[in-house]
Amino acid sequence: MIVAAASPALAQDAEAEGGEILVTARRSSERLIDVPASVSVITAETLAATGTFRSQELLQLTPGVTIVSGTAEAGDTQINIRGLNGARDAESSVALVVDGILKTNTAQLNQVQGTLRQVEVLKGPQGALYGRNAAAGAIVMTTLKPGDVLEGAVRANYGELGTAQAFAHIAGPLSDGIGFVLSANYQTTDGFWRNEFLNNAKVVDDQENYGIDGRIVAKLGDATTLDVKARHAYLSGASINFNASFHLPNFAAVNPAFYENVNDRQFRYYSNIRPTNTQSTWEASARLEHDFGGGTLSAWALFSDVDQSLTADGTSADFARYTFPGATPTSVAVSNQCFATTAALTGYPLAAPTFIGQTPVPFIFDPVTGSTFGAYSPTTCDGTQLQVRKQQDISAEVRYASRNDGPVNWSLGLYYLNIDRETGVSLGADLGQGVLPTLYNAPGSANPTSQLFNDRFRTDVYAAFGNVDWKPTEQLTLGAALRYDIERRRAQNLVPFVTDPITGGPINPGQQGGPIPPAASTFRQLQPKLTLTFKPNDDTALFANWGVGFKAGGFNNQGSAAIVDNAFNDGVTPGTINAGVLINDQYRLERSSAFEAGIKGSLFDGRVTYDLAGYYTQVRDMQFFEFFVGGFGLLRVVSNIDRVDLWGGELNLTAKIVEGWTIFGSGNVTGSEIKRNASRPDTVGNKSPYTADYTLNLGTQVSVPLNDSLKANLRADYRLTGPTWFHSVQNQEKPTLFSGLLPISALQLPGFVGNARYDVTRRDAFGIVNLRAGIEGKNWTATVFANNLFDKLWLNEVIPAIEFGGSFISPGQRRVIGAELGFRF
């Protein structure tokens, strides 16, 4: 598939004979028209024309693909392709392949991957060809290789919100047969949003990061090539860029803001805790190729180490976790701190319907002097949170592929991966002394821990794969690929067997019966893929493919099921509800079966290219992220939706009007339906979460000479993203914690008064315009740009917390207007 943003007319450095784009969509170089699948290609010239360099910007050029990135933390990236989404805290559904090497950490999906030369976005299951976690598709990136002469480039820009970026590289020969590439990148922004409580400081969405990439390519003889790469990246900035919104229609008579449409949110930030986020990445790889004449043997190995953590305010003030003193000195100190900050901040102007009364007691128990805080309040009553994720990966692959010049071409290979991952979510008491960077802090410390999830997850993956393509005639090509994966996963709980100094219970609810024992499970899956291409002429190709996608199951933080059962599924103890939501400490593997058929080609001597495809996917046990909030604190888990059906179509058109002027357009429509969902049975018939109803890309690119040495360049892109639900619960009314508390509160209202209705949680359609214009000389460029030209306020993500009675909402990137200078030699 050729998206409008990647017209063949703009692909000078990716052209084959006859001016056609070359891709590696099937792990060997071939013409785009010969690939029996939807492939969106973003060439080097398009990368330069749009100024894109990370997945977040690249995927906005691609129909049928949406991305949520950086809402909670920098490494938190979820890509949705045609209705299949990568659930937060599970594995990604989209493989990232850079220079032939499969990356294995989802945190790297939105990192700068060196000096890009081409990006291919493959849609539909790609596991049989590209391996692990490619159920929805694959992002295949090609970066700069050294040439025979010394070359380099630098570009830097500056714009609104204190936003600055700089990129530089130098490449060339070191000696005969050995070349190098060294590149660096730097980005910083003050962010748009301000924290009102912290003196209007820009500490809500600020960020600073840098990366250094090195590459050496050596010819070890006429037939052997060694490619060695190393990379380091570091990021620091803010985290948890969310506001909380209530969806309690029966409270709306008191204040309409209790029943808020997420699209109407007027974002405000006033947390007393400055949120932080750090991410450190170290990576090294080596890839060896040897040409035997009849085929090529390739082997690579990768080491990756990514450590990330975040600190932020908590969410528990409205459920009085830190309000009432218990029997311990820590509990008394925390309660006194909560009362003192509430008294000092009484009347502080919070966003409606929240308010700070004279006491931190929830208003349903104290209607006269009580409070309604919402999450992330300026008081200490909501505690603190610390989240960490440390992951080391070692992976390797060996593959032998025949020469791609006969009627039958084939390949065979083996793959191994080891993952060692530690995750932790710690809820701490806020004593006004900030957040300590350790997961467990004893009673009497400055930030005593009152809830802790901490686990080590180890994974070993073994896989064998192969494929064969047969071309019985010049017009017809048949292909088959097969991969078999075995994933063994183990979970070890690291939470100390100690008492929560606030509630007096275990610090992890899963420890009610003693320490949590280790757990282990093995997941196996066969992934076949069949393809067909028929070319009635050189300018037209009909194609069809079918394949199976697979994501292994895994483990939530151990003790998650106990929290959900105790907090939401009791229904007997006064003040509780019977939510009937099913969460397990182990979630199931996800399988998908996907079919696609289409036609692509060119007209009028290649001046117009087109691509039309239809698809249908059935997903079993779709992995889905859920967020729970209550008096216990906060909880992140992965559940399963038993069956989801997806279907839709895409159309892409590109036209070269005259020399130097191209227009393009692409669109996608995706339909979806939840067919079965044991976790939440009443959601059957709803749409697939995180799936936009449609996307539309329109734009133009102009490059015209002004004289013999100057060119004028213009690039305009419009992206329309359709309405999107973010949860399986959509138009339903559900009981909340308020439903359980109201009958025993001072108000003594019926439980149904506290029910929430989630018909107001769908993100509206939104359109973004990006514009770039500049002058280009023989070795320099000067450009002005506007990202989100009309400063459209849009929602990046909506996370409904169903039993809480509201959603956590994150805004999208605001307008940045700036200028850029570039120089190359």
ROGUTI-724927 format. One record per residue (C-alpha): x, y, z; residue in one letter. Coordinates in steps of 0.001 Angstrom, whole numbers, padded with zeros to 6 digits, always signed. Example, Ala and Ser with C-alpha at 12.3 -4.5 7.8 and 13.67 -1.06 7.14 Angstrom:
2
+012300-004500+007800a
+013670-001060+007140s
This chain:
825
+000000+000000+000000m
+001361+003425-000928i
-000025+006085+001351v
-000391+009541-000036a
+002382+010714+002233a
+004725+008332+000501a
+004111+008818-003179s
+006466+007096-005633p
+007128+010537-007074a
+008723+011498-003761l
+010779+008380-003224a
+013998+009251-005009q
+016314+007287-002727d
+014033+004250-002548a
+013441+003754-006263e
+014062+000646-008295a
+014318+000446-012043e
+011358+002244-013586g
+010886+004534-010583g
+009105+002055-008279e
+009540+001834-004527i
+011557-001066-003128l
+010425-002548+000195v
+011431-005398+002482t
+007892-006298+003553a
+008672-010013+003119r
+012244-009771+004453r
+013785-009418+000998s
+013974-006466-001352s
+011136-006332-003888e
+008849-003898-005651r
+005945-002612-003587l
+003406-003697-006207i
+004593-007314-005849d
+003827-007515-002122v
+000557-009415-001471p
-000482-007229+001470a
-001213-003684+002610s
+002049-001847+003164v
+002321+001883+003862s
+005723+003268+002895v
+007230+006494+004212i
+010362+007290+002254t
+013415+009348+003169a
+012165+012330+001213e
+008779+012165+002896t
+010493+011933+006291l
+012388+015117+005495a
+009359+016883+004034a
+007201+016188+007089t
+009903+016501+009744g
+008825+013225+011360t
+011238+010990+013243f
+009264+009000+015860r
+006421+006483+015648s
+003953+008975+017126q
+004311+011263+014095e
+004987+008563+011502l
+001835+006592+012211l
-000362+009676+011895q
+000517+009538+008181l
-000880+006011+007907t
-004583+005132+007380p
-006191+002677+009758g
-003515+003225+012400v
-003799+005245+015619t
-001398+005648+018515i
-001600+006635+022167v
+001792+007679+023476s
+003237+009321+026563g
+000042+009837+028546t
+001210+007998+031653a
+004928+007847+030881e
+007296+008081+027933a
+007523+004339+027332g
+003762+003884+027439d
+002922+003485+023728t
-000146+001699+022387q
-000584+001226+018641i
-003926+000221+017148n
-003992-001207+013614i
-007425-001990+012185r
-008939-002577+015615g
-006151-004623+017205l
-004601-002718+020103n
-001485-003247+022192g
-002846-003403+025742a
-000927-001367+028295r
+001139-003640+030594d
+000897-006533+028100a
+003097-007146+025090e
+002725-004980+022012s
+000586-006118+019074s
+002988-004467+016623v
+006521-005696+015951a
+009303-003129+015638l
+012043-004222+013237v
+015055-001942+012718v
+017634-002867+010068d
+016457-006463+010137g
+016527-006866+013940i
+013361-007388+015991l
+013167-005088+019035k
+011476-006718+022025t
+010711-003940+024511n
+007467-002000+023973t
+009111+001071+025546a
+011195+001466+022378q
+008236+001894+020029l
+008396+005680+020251n
+012136+006202+020657q
+014333+007693+017956v
+015940+004770+016143q
+018895+006479+014460g
+018903+008282+011098t
+015834+006920+009315l
+015851+006317+005580r
+012556+004457+005119q
+009649+003205+007223v
+007239+000466+006170e
+004022-000150+008102v
+002666-003652+007475l
-000954-004330+008430k
-002415-007650+009476g
-000665-010547+011249p
+003047-010652+010404q
+004232-013196+012968g
+004989-015892+010398a
+007478-013548+008706l
+008605-011053+011352y
+008078-012968+014549g
+006945-012194+018023r
+004142-009708+018828n
+003227-008917+015229a
-000464-009841+015533a
-001668-006445+014288a
+001256-005662+012012g
+004872-004579+011926a
+006840-001345+011695i
+009947-001976+009603v
+012576+000774+009787m
+015687+001184+007689t
+018414+003537+008902t
+021384+005123+007162l
+024283+002856+006129k
+027789+004201+005538p
+028839+004911+001965g
+032143+005348+000185d
+032464+009082+000891v
+032250+011139+004049l
+028836+012770+004505e
+026877+014371+007277g
+023949+016558+008152a
+022572+018602+010998v
+019174+020180+011504r
+017769+022066+014444a
+014494+023805+015163n
+012898+025930+017823y
+009256+026714+018422g
+006514+027579+020848e
+006332+026078+024351l
+010128+026138+024621g
+010218+023264+022138t
+013576+022549+020516a
+014971+019635+018535q
+018359+018868+017046a
+019524+015963+014890f
+022980+015312+013490a
+024846+012488+011814h
+028145+011810+010145i
+028894+008732+008050a
+031601+007432+005787g
+034517+005039+005393p
+036973+004202+008153l
+039170+002082+005895s
+038791-000149+002888d
+035629-002189+003444g
+034737-000628+006826i
+032332+002258+007308g
+030657+004025+010194f
+027585+006066+011101v
+027420+008232+014218l
+024209+010112+014995s
+022732+012048+017879a
+019385+013596+018691n
+018092+015978+021344y
+014571+017178+022160q
+013156+019406+024879t
+009877+021137+025640t
+008428+023112+028503d
+005007+021696+027674g
+001714+023518+027375f
-000019+022838+030710w
+000785+024498+034038r
+000389+023361+037630n
-001646+026073+039346e
-000778+024939+042858f
+002972+024830+042218l
+003211+028508+041224n
+001988+027871+037662n
+005113+025826+036991a
+005329+023970+033679k
+005763+020562+035254v
+002786+018738+033699v
+004020+017775+030224d
+007616+019002+030134d
+010285+016671+028767q
+013961+016515+027850e
+015683+013608+026128n
+018705+012714+024054y
+020036+009728+022153g
+023341+008605+020629i
+023564+005904+017948d
+026693+004297+016525g
+027014+001833+013664r
+029947+000061+011998i
+029489-001982+008823v
+032436-004113+007746a
+032986-006287+004686k
+034730-009427+005952l
+035546-010684+002504g
+033608-010659-000748d
+030612-012572+000644a
+030425-011616+004341t
+029196-008453+006039t
+029171-007588+009748l
+026851-004838+011012d
+027418-003725+014632v
+025238-001114+016344k
+025051+000485+019800a
+022593+002986+021204r
+022030+004963+024388h
+019040+007156+025154a
+017928+009024+028253y
+014724+010869+029053l
+013494+012918+031979s
+010263+014818+032322g
+006743+014667+033686a
+004269+011779+033926s
+000587+010968+034534i
-000769+013814+032389n
-004391+013186+033406f
-007451+014909+034772n
-010236+012926+036450a
-013834+013316+035283s
-017046+012040+036920f
-019901+010270+035095h
-022606+010109+037800l
-025876+011244+036146p
-027929+011091+039353n
-025559+013571+040985f
-025972+016012+038099a
-028989+017657+039719a
-026649+018892+042452v
-023941+019917+039982n
-024013+019144+036225p
-020243+018629+036319a
-020827+015290+038068f
-021975+013980+034671y
-019263+015315+032389e
-018715+014542+028724n
-014988+013860+028376v
-014835+016040+025255n
-015957+019085+027245d
-013189+018863+029817r
-011454+022140+030676q
-008086+020781+031789f
-006623+022031+035059r
-003699+020751+037145y
-003061+021469+040835y
-001381+018400+042317s
+000895+019030+045291n
+003347+016441+043917i
+005537+017332+040937r
+005224+014288+038622p
+008476+012847+037299t
+009476+010297+034688n
+012890+008887+033794t
+013835+006373+031131q
+017299+005033+030396s
+018076+002770+027430t
+021222+000847+026545w
+021287-001377+023492e
+023807-003264+021370a
+023411-005599+018411s
+025420-007429+015789a
+024191-008800+012463r
+026230-011110+010229l
+025405-011984+006612e
+027162-014461+004355h
+026298-015053+000722d
+026776-018705-000281f
+025819-018034-003871g
+022709-020168-003789g
+021392-018372-000709g
+022218-016060+002191t
+022768-016955+005823l
+021995-014155+008266s
+022364-014174+012032a
+021916-011469+014621w
+021976-010979+018374a
+020541-008129+020446l
+020998-006963+024031f
+018594-004349+025393s
+018306-002773+028847d
+015512-000264+029517v
+014845+001134+033005d
+011969+003508+033623q
+010171+004930+036610s
+007590+007555+037446l
+006400+009351+040551t
+003143+011245+040891a
+000282+012200+043138d
-002208+009521+044146g
-005908+009006+043473t
-007412+007891+046802s
-008542+011077+048562a
-012254+010593+047847d
-012194+007156+049440f
-010639+008333+052724a
-007697+005944+052752r
-005553+008516+054575y
-008292+010391+056423t
-009129+008443+059558f
-006393+007670+062120p
-005771+004040+062956g
-003856+002381+065747a
-000337+002969+064440t
+001837+006096+064766p
+002168+006191+060957t
-001593+006183+060473s
-002037+008973+063012v
+000696+011080+061405a
-000767+010603+057926v
-004290+011465+059086s
-003082+014579+060906n
-001204+015694+057769q
-004318+015150+055651c
-006544+017173+058015f
-003963+019955+058288a
-003564+020439+054522t
-007322+020291+053993t
-007925+022957+056646a
-005221+025159+055144a
-006654+024799+051625l
-010369+025045+052402t
-012053+026816+049515g
-009105+026381+047134y
-010675+026619+043646p
-010760+023101+042208l
-012406+022127+038918a
-016144+021524+039334a
-017667+019477+040863p
-014762+018933+043254t
-014140+021167+046254f
-012140+021280+049488i
-014250+021609+052592g
-013054+022129+056143q
-012405+018406+056622t
-011186+015658+054274p
-014196+013484+055138v
-016072+012583+051898p
-019107+014850+051537f
-021512+011903+051446i
-020533+011251+055095f
-020153+014906+056065d
-022432+017046+053849p
-021710+020244+055807v
-017908+020406+056120t
-016763+017458+053963g
-014886+017483+050667s
-014911+016060+047154t
-011322+015994+045956f
-011191+014081+042721g
-007767+012656+041881a
-004447+014509+042084y
-005562+017143+044593s
-003374+019847+046213p
-003805+018190+049630t
-001808+015247+050981t
-004972+013147+051342c
-004516+011213+048090d
-001099+009770+048845g
+001688+009241+046339t
+002522+006697+043668q
+005748+005229+042341l
+005815+002925+039323q
+008915+001152+038013v
+009616-001140+035079r
+013073-002601+034494k
+013634-004943+031580q
+016640-006689+030082q
+016315-008636+026829d
+018720-010978+025065i
+017568-012271+021690s
+019068-013963+018659a
+017997-015265+015277e
+019558-017301+012490v
+017970-017544+009046r
+018887-019037+005689y
+017136-017664+002595a
+017449-018858-000975s
+018239-016485-003822r
+015184-014468-004766n
+015506-015035-008526d
+013776-018317-009344g
+010237-019701-009530p
+010604-021092-005987v
+012121-019083-003128n
+012263-020175+000483w
+013768-019553+003903s
+014164-021309+007265l
+015145-019961+010665g
+015318-020223+014450l
+014733-017571+017134y
+015415-017252+020871y
+014515-014545+023379l
+015066-014132+027102n
+013248-011374+029001i
+013971-010459+032615d
+011447-007856+033739r
+010657-006336+037121e
+007563-004199+037627t
+006360-002395+040705g
+003472-000152+041694v
+003829+001412+045127s
+001265+003569+046912l
+002754+005739+049636g
+001485+008046+052341a
+002085+011736+051665d
+003695+013433+054667l
+004537+016552+052700g
+008115+015416+052080q
+007815+014219+048479g
+008109+010733+046986v
+010969+008412+047831l
+012400+006526+044797p
+012186+003092+046453t
+009236+000703+046173l
+009084-000185+049855y
+009592+002375+052605n
+009121+001276+056191a
+006779+002913+058744p
+008376+006021+060199g
+010023+007009+056916s
+009254+010212+054977a
+007011+008326+052531n
+005800+005071+054168p
+004448+002462+051760t
+000849+001377+052267s
+000252-000781+049193q
+002751-002585+047004l
+002748-004717+043873f
+006223-005896+042944n
+006997-008881+040732d
+009764-010326+038632r
+008679-011818+035312f
+011030-014038+033331r
+010281-015268+029825t
+012011-017691+027474d
+010850-017800+023870v
+011776-020444+021312y
+010565-020325+017733a
+011129-022000+014353a
+009891-020483+011125f
+010023-020763+007376g
+008351-019641+004200n
+008148-020559+000522v
+006991-018569-002515d
+006119-020237-005804w
+005676-018400-009084k
+004129-020908-011523p
+003531-018199-014145t
+004613-014616-014695e
+001209-013436-013496q
+000630-015666-010448l
+002584-015989-007184t
+001598-018205-004253l
+003173-018024-000820g
+003058-019887+002459a
+004777-019167+005765a
+004694-020916+009115l
+006039-020134+012572r
+005787-022101+015811y
+006340-020266+019115d
+006838-021610+022621i
+006844-019007+025410e
+007531-020059+028981r
+006705-017387+031542r
+007425-017307+035260r
+006294-014842+037916a
+007980-014326+041286q
+006400-012046+043866n
+008867-009656+045526l
+006558-007969+048049v
+007809-008325+051639p
+005393-010061+053997f
+004706-006999+056135v
+001692-005073+057402t
+000219-001981+055801d
+000812+000756+058426p
-002413+002522+057386i
-005052-000228+057216t
-003382-002881+059358g
-003890-005534+056677g
-001255-007059+054390p
+000593-004614+052202i
-000546-006681+049218n
-004109-008081+049450p
-002972-011274+047740g
-001022-012090+050926q
-004138-012721+053009q
-003232-016421+053164g
+000512-015911+053435g
+003303-015096+051002p
+002354-015325+047319i
+003921-018435+045729p
+005697-018350+042345p
+003660-019004+039210a
+004566-020349+035774a
+002837-021092+032502s
+003772-022051+028950t
+002056-020697+025835f
+002299-022333+022410r
+000965-021197+019066q
+001278-022101+015378l
+001144-019063+013084q
+000465-019865+009420p
+000189-017287+006631k
-000984-017801+003022l
-000634-015229+000239t
-001678-014875-003398l
-000793-012283-006028t
-002194-012115-009554f
-000905-009495-011989k
-003036-009209-015135p
-000541-006586-016366n
+002571-004758-015181d
+000542-001899-013679d
-002071-003873-011720t
-001926-006461-008949a
-004734-008355-007234l
-003761-009791-003865f
-005176-011789-000980a
-003732-013092+002265n
-004789-014936+005394w
-002841-015356+008591g
-002962-016122+012293v
-001734-013633+014890g
-000595-014476+018406f
+000297-012765+021666k
+001303-014922+024602a
-000621-014738+027835g
+001053-013508+030977g
+000793-012456+034584f
-000612-009373+036226n
+001049-008189+039391n
+000260-011003+041802q
-002567-010092+044185g
-004571-008175+041565s
-007430-010679+041547a
-007725-010486+045341a
-008037-006672+045251i
-010773-006757+042615v
-012725-009444+044447d
-012436-007738+047832n
-013123-004214+046616a
-015697-004752+043875f
-017193-008249+043921n
-018150-008581+047590d
-021759-007408+047463g
-022425-008670+050994v
-020425-006437+053311t
-022173-003074+053889p
-020683-000423+051641g
-019641-002861+048909t
-021062-003692+045487i
-021375-006831+043418n
-019726-005562+040234a
-019283-009034+038776g
-016064-008088+036993v
-013664-010978+036344l
-009928-010344+036747i
-007263-013032+037125n
-003636-012871+038160d
-002897-014691+034886q
-004393-013492+031600y
-004863-015714+028536r
-003016-015709+025208l
-004578-013746+022352e
-005194-015319+018919r
-006461-013674+015751s
-007392-014916+012307s
-007205-012237+009609a
-008177-012173+005927f
-007416-009378+003461e
-008003-008917-000265a
-007374-005962-002528g
-006107-004393-005704i
-003292-001904-006257k
-001537-000376-009182g
-000934+002742-011248s
-002592+004663-014091l
-001561+007253-016685f
+002078+006153-016898d
+002452+006079-013133g
+001107+009581-012508r
-001726+008126-010397v
-001274+005262-007934t
-004066+003562-006053y
-004641+000876-003448d
-007961-000589-002325l
-008246-003339+000300a
-010903-004974+002464g
-010266-007043+005588y
-011912-009191+008256y
-010317-010276+011549t
-011654-012483+014330q
-009875-012096+017661v
-010078-014636+020475r
-009232-013546+024033d
-008261-010004+023077m
-005967-008608+025775q
-007319-005413+027292f
-006015-002983+029912f
-008206-002036+032891e
-007646+000579+035591f
-009227+000328+039049f
-009335+003046+041710v
-010721+002907+045234g
-009944+003100+048910g
-007315+000394+048354f
-005348+002726+046058g
-004867+002052+042349l
-004511-001074+040259l
-003391-001742+036649r
-004334-005104+035138v
-004756-006923+031832v
-007989-008831+031224s
-009363-010746+028221n
-012321-010044+025940i
-013359-013504+024727d
-014166-012636+021105r
-014069-009489+018985v
-014859-009267+015259d
-013249-006558+013106l
-013878-005619+009490w
-013289-002693+007184g
-011704-001226+004107g
-008979+001185+002986e
-008462+003341-000082l
-005287+005218-001029n
-004812+007583-003966l
-001795+009598-005065t
-001662+011872-008092a
+001247+013746-009627k
-000490+016796-011074i
+002580+018345-012707v
+006291+017964-012153e
+006942+018908-008532g
+003299+018914-007366w
+001678+015857-005776t
-001659+015483-004002i
-002663+012490-001927f
-005509+011078+000086g
-006198+007910+002050s
-009028+006669+004195g
-009943+003760+006408n
-013257+002600+007859v
-013225-000035+010609t
-016269-001764+012057g
-016067-003870+015181s
-018220-005810+017623e
-017600-007559+020922i
-019168-010998+020539k
-018364-012519+023942r
-016894-011075+027142n
-016957-013141+030326a
-015154-010370+032204s
-018031-007935+031551r
-020921-009848+029882p
-023143-006789+029389d
-020628-005276+026939t
-021487-007770+024165v
-022410-005794+021049g
-020087-002894+021865n
-017128-001791+019731k
-013489-002769+020063s
-011691-000453+022535p
-009176+002118+021261y
-010461+001670+017689t
-011341+004766+015671a
-014420+004386+013464d
-012449+005896+010588y
-009318+007823+009667t
-008760+010210+006767l
-005485+011636+005466n
-005386+014446+002888l
-002466+016550+001757g
-000214+017973-000866t
+003475+018436-001470q
+005040+021001-003775v
+008701+021349-004716s
+009454+023900-007453v
+012716+025517-008566p
+013126+029244-007986l
+016397+029417-009914n
+019337+027149-010660d
+020312+026828-007012s
+017112+027319-004974l
+013872+025365-004547k
+010682+026257-002711a
+009065+023416-000734n
+005575+023169+000748l
+003997+020290+002641r
+000467+020283+004092a
-001128+017348+005940d
-004626+016975+007345y
-005464+014008+009561r
-009020+013272+010683l
-009488+010616+013366t
-013002+009297+013903g
-014954+008725+017126p
-013251+006290+019514t
-014324+004281+022557w
-011519+003388+024977f
-013247+000713+027057h
-015475-002301+026533s
-018061-000522+028747v
-019642+002126+026515q
-023360+002935+026766n
-023852+000876+029931q
-024873+002050+033382e
-022739+000426+036094k
-022687+000402+039913p
-019748+002195+041497t
-018163+002428+044913l
-020537+005339+045550f
-023452+002937+044940s
-022255+000861+047855g
-021445+003771+050154l
-024548+005955+049714l
-026987+003688+051653p
-024693+003755+054709i
-023663+007392+054351s
-025112+010434+056039a
-027234+010970+052918l
-028739+007449+053133q
-029704+007426+049470l
-030531+004299+047451p
-027546+002617+045883g
-028609+003273+042288f
-028068+007001+042853v
-024336+006292+042804g
-024417+004429+039477n
-022302+005747+036602a
-023255+005948+032930r
-020450+005826+030370y
-022157+007088+027229d
-020173+010319+027680v
-016747+008675+027427t
-016423+008368+023645r
-013763+010633+022151r
-015191+012844+019424d
-013718+012957+015941a
-010928+015501+015583f
-008816+016873+012756g
-005236+018142+012891i
-003467+020266+010275v
+000340+020289+009976n
+002121+022682+007649l
+005755+023109+006551r
+007197+025589+004038a
+010774+026461+003214g
+013630+027195+000883i
+016226+024613-000099e
+019696+025306-001440g
+022312+022875-002650k
+023374+021910+000868n
+021062+023798+003234w
+017375+024240+004095t
+015390+026895+005951a
+011860+025928+007002t
+008963+027292+009018v
+006446+024849+010421f
+003192+024647+012342a
+002167+021428+014051n
-001531+021449+014972n
-001832+024726+013079l
-005280+025662+014432f
-004450+024620+018032d
-007110+021937+018098k
-007858+020706+021621l
-008179+016931+021368w
-007984+013946+023680l
-004970+011675+023544n
-006529+009023+025766e
-009576+008350+027934v
-009252+005644+030613i
-012631+004898+032208p
-012269+003495+035728a
-015658+001803+035718i
-016237+001086+039404e
-014766+004478+040375f
-017524+006290+038464g
-015356+008350+036142g
-012519+008548+033655s
-008922+009649+033577f
-008410+011908+030555i
-005218+013077+028881s
-005046+015959+026364p
-003261+015792+023016g
-000366+017926+021815q
-001177+021629+021397r
+000069+023913+018648r
+003785+024444+018063v
+004898+027028+015499i
+008602+027325+014833g
+011510+027472+012416a
+014156+024972+011362e
+017592+025194+009758l
+019445+022317+008150g
+022871+021789+006627f
+024372+018760+004868r
+027681+017895+003279f
